[in-house]
């Protein structure tokens, strides 16, 4: 799958980089994923879990906290509270552009963050943590030797995972005031705790503390043989499969989608870049954009690309149906459509009236690739049938396009 690239404003105003992993059809639910301390949304385990959940019908938004990964902002100015704020802002973004998240997932310190953030996202129906500490202050063991210098000098540069980060005194003060267990006690949401008994970064006793503080319904699953970062692919896949099964009982019943339930295609501005729009066609989600040469981000097909896609797809389907009736094997048939604008006078197939107008016309050129073995008569007939595809007829006909306007909230 190719996750959508998104951006939104974090709690401190910095633009945060995100990825949205969408399932093939209409999402069963939307989830927010919070990564571990100083990690990123692109950590292997995070990508695998998000991808596996999307395969199981759950859309997942994963993003980089302020100052980390591809997100803007200064890491030194962040703290645990700002991470919680970033999570709430991510939920706001989903609510506005897609659907509010009903599942929160957090890994390591991200797990502690989702336990606190759940109170700020009323639509949440279930929370899951992976190797989460029961106390946000647990992260200080990663730079314990530098704490004295941070407190006396106000900040210090520390090395975490081979990378250098500046930690300020305000970070220490903030996590000292964070009460994760108090939020767990007041969570009032179903909770699933994943933790490895071999976790050398966040000990298994943290899982016991969280489980003890939580009210039912609560569940614990031991990640036997897994390390803290779930570096083995099978561990990440197990977490995703188990989480997807567990959360089903807490989601509303899934309504069967009727084949003709949608009344058209809806295209909405995503707020990303100059031209990016989200396309919803029934259960299908795509992006539309313009190429970079036109000032876009090239994150999806252009409007004319979509017209060409319609013509090419319709042509291929029409040829397949005709070939099936004839008993011809034309697989794999492929249709390429090129679009440009030409002067009417240069159009060999245009009417004399159109040529006389001396304007410009849209030209769509199809190239149909057929397998070897077809004779000339079969190929000629297939080219003739291509002109009978419904989209081809629509483009050659006179269309009636009407427009109405609706005010938001009306």
N, C-alpha and C positions, 0 to 999 in steps of 0.2 A: 504494500500500500504506500501511497505517497501522501503523507500528512499535509494539511493546508498550513501555510506559513501565515501567522497572524501577529499583530502587535496591539497593545493596549497600554493605557497609562496606569502605572503602579501607584502605591499609596503615597510616595514622595514626588509624584509627577513625572518620573522617568519613564521612557517608553520601554516596555518589557517585551521580549521576544518569546513567541509561543508557537507550538505546533498543535494542530487539532487532528487526531486520528479518528476518521469517520468509518463506520461500517458500510457495507455495500448498499443496504436498504435503509429504511427509516430507523434511526437509532432507538433502541429499547430505552435508553436513558443516557444522560450526560454525566461524566465524572470529571473531577479535578484531581490532578496528581501533583503533589509537592515533593520536590527532590531533597536529597540529603545535604547536610552542611557543606558549603563551598563546592557542591557538585553542580550539575547542570541538567536540563531537560533531556539532553542527548546521551546521558549515561546509558550504557548497554542494557542494563536491567530495566531502566525506565522505558526505553524504547520498546523492549521486548514485551513488557507487561502491557503497555498501551496498545501495541499492535495486536497482541493476543486478545485483549478485551474487545477491540474493534472487530476482530474476527467473530466474536461472540455477540455482536450486536450493541455493544456499549461504546459510545463516542467518548474519547478522552482528551481533555485539554491539559497539556503539560507546558510549563513555562519556566524561564529563568528568573529567579528572584533578582531584585534590584542589585546592580553591580556585578552580577555573575553571568557566565556564558556569553550570550549575544545581547543581553539586555543592557540598557544604558544605566547611568547613575554610578555613584561612588560606593563601593562595598563598605568602606570605613565608616560611612554615615548610617549604615543600616544596623538593625538589631532584630531580636526575636519578634518584637511588636510590629516592626515594619514588614517582616515576613508574613505575619498574620494579616496585616493590612493588604499586602499584595494578593493574598489568597482571596480576600473578600472582593477586591477590585476585579480579580479574574472571574469570580462568580457573577459580578455585576455585568461584565462583558458578555458572558455566555447568556445571561438572562435577556440582555438587550438584543443580541444578534442571533441567538439560536434558541436555547432553552436553559432554564436555570439548572445547575447541577444538583442531582439527587444523591450523588455518591462523592465522598471525599476520601482520597487515598494519600497517605504520607509515608515517606521512607526516612528513617532515622530522625533527624531534627525536624524534617518535614512532617513526620508523623505526629510529633508533639505540636507542631503548628496547626495541623488540621483538627486536632482535638480541641484546641482553643478557638479556631476560626469557625467551627460548626455552629456556634451560637449566633454568628453574624450572617448565616446563610439559612434562612427559614425553610427553604425547600428541601434541605438535605434529609434523606430518609435512612442513610446508613453510612458508617465511617469505618475505614480499615487502616491499620498501621502496620508497617513492616520494620522490624528492628528499631522501634522508637524508644527513646529515653522517657522515663517517668518524670524527669526533672530537666527543664531546658538548660539548666546550669551544667548538665553533664558534659556538654561540648567543651567546657574549659579544660578537660583533661588532655585535649589535643594540643594545648599550648600552656600547660601547667607551669613550665619553667619560666614563662614570660609574664605571668600574672603580676608578680611584684613590680616589674618594670612598667607595665601598663598602668598600674595604680599610682605609681610615684611620678611617672613622666607624662601620664595622660594618654599615651598611645605607644604602640611598639609594632614593629614588623615581625611577623611570625611566618614560619614555613609549615604549610599544611598540604599533604599529598604532593610534595615536591614543588609547590607553588608558593609564592610569597603574598601575604595579605597583611593589611594594616588593621589592627584591632584597637579600638579606642575604649577608654574607661567607661563611656556611656553604654557600650555593649555589655560590659560586666554588670553594670548597675541595672540594666534593663532585664537581663535574664535572672538576676537575683530576685526580682519582683514578680516574675512569671510563675503562676501557680497552675501547673499542668494538671496535677491530680485533683485540684478543686474543680477544674473544668470537666474532668472526666466524671467526677461524682455528679455533676449537674448536667451531663450530656443529654440524657433522655433520648438517645438514639441507639439503634442496634450497633454493636461494636464487634469487629473481628480483629484479633491480634495475631500477627505472624511474627515469629521470633525463632532464631536458631539457638540451640543450647551450646553451640560452638562459637557464637558471636564474641569475638575478642575486642570489638570496638564499643558495643553497647551490651552489657551483660544481660543474661536471661532474667536476672532478678528484676530488671526494669519492667519486663512483661508481667511478672507476678504482681508488681506494685500497681500497674495500670489495671490489670484484671481485678484485683482486690477492690480498687477504688470505684470501678464501674458498676452500674446497676444492670440487671438483666433487661433485655436479651444481650448476652455477651458470649463470645466464643474465642478459644485459643487454638492455634494450629502450630505445631512444632515443625520448623524447617530443618529437619535432620540433615546433617552433613553440609549445610549451606554456610557460606561466609556472610559477613555483614553487607557487602555490596552485591550479593547474588551474582557472582561472576560466572557461575555455571548456567548456561542457557536453560537447562532442564528445571533449575530452581525458579527462575523467573516465569517460565511457562506454567509450572505447578501453582504458583501464587495466582496468576491470572485465571487459570481454569477453576481453581477452588473459589476465588473471589466472585467470579461470574456466576457460579452455581449458588453460592451462599446468598448473594444479594437478590436473587430472583424472588425470594419469599417476601422481600420488603418493598418491591416495586409494584405499582398498580398493574392490573391485568392488561395484557397487550391486546389491543383491538386488531382484529383481522383487517388488513388493508384491501379494499376492493380495487379491482383492476382499473376501473374508471372513476375512482373516488375524487381525483383532483380535477379542478376545472380549468387548468391551464398551467402555464409556467410563471413562477414569480421570481423576479430579479431584484435584489436589494443591495444598496450601497453598503459595503462592509466598513467603510471608514479607513481602509488601508490604501495608501497611495492615492493617485489621482483618479484612477478609473476602475479599480477592482470592485466587482459585484459578486454577490453570492447568488447562484442559480439553484432553484428548487423546482424539480419536475417530478411531482409525485413523491416517491421514496428516494429519489436520486438527488444528490448534492454535488454541485460543481462550482467552479469559479470562472468568471469572465473578466477579461482584462485587455489591455492594449500592449503591443510590443514596446520594448524600451525605446525604439526609434521614434515612437509616437508619444513618448512621455509616460508610458505605463511601466508596470513592473514585470510584465510577461508571466504572470502567475496563472494564467488560464488562456483558453482560446479567445480570439477577438470576436466581436459580433459577426463579422463576415466569415470568420472561421466556422462559427456555429451554423451559418447558412450553408457553407460548403459541406460541413459534417452531415447536415440533414440530407443534402442531395446525394452525397456519396453513400450514406447508410441506406437510404431508400433505394438507390440503384442496386446495391449489392443484394438487398433483401428481395427485390423484384426479380432479379436474375435467378436467385436461388429457387424461388417459388416456381418460376417458369421451367427451370432445368429439372426440378423434381417431377413435374407433370410429364415432361418428355422422357424422363428416365436417364438424363445426362448427368454425369459426374463432373461438376465444374469446381469442386473444392480444391484448394482454397481460393475463391474468387476475391479479388482486391480491386478497390476503386479509389483512384486519386483525383481530387478536384483542385484545380488551380483557378484563382479568381483575380481578374484585373479589370480595369476600365479602358475601353478603346473608343476611338472616334467612330461614329456610326458609319461614316463613309468607308471605313476599312473593314466593316463587318460583312462577310460574304453571305451570311444567312439572314441578314436583317431586311425588312421590307423597304421598298423604294421610298415610301413616305418618311420612314425613320431616317434613311440616309439623307433625304432632302433637308431634314431638320438640322443636319450637321451637328448634332449634339454628341454626347458621350453615352455609351451603353455599358452595362455590366456584362462581362463575358466569363462564363464558368466553363472550363474545359475539363472533361472527364477522360481519364485514362483507365481503361478496364483491363486488368491482368487476368488472363485465363490460363488454365493448365494446358500443357502440350497434349496432343492427341485429338483435339477438336478439328473438324474439317472446316474449310472456308465457308460452307453454307451454314454450319452451326454458329460460327463466329459472327457472320453477317446477321443472322436472326437475333442473336443476343444483343448486338449493337442496336438493332431496331427495337427490341423489347425494352432496352434501357430508357428510351424516350417515353415509355409508357408508365414510368414510376410516378406515383402521385405527387411527389415534391417537384419533379421535373415539370409536370403539368401545372402545378401551382405557380412556379416561377415564370411560366409562359402565359399564364392567364392574367386577367384584370382582377386584382384583389380589392376587397372593400375593407378598409381599416377604420374602425371607430375608436374614440377615446373618451373616457370619463375621468373625473378627478374626485378623490375623497380626501377630506381633511382628517388628520390624525385625531383620534378621540371622538370623531363625529359619529 
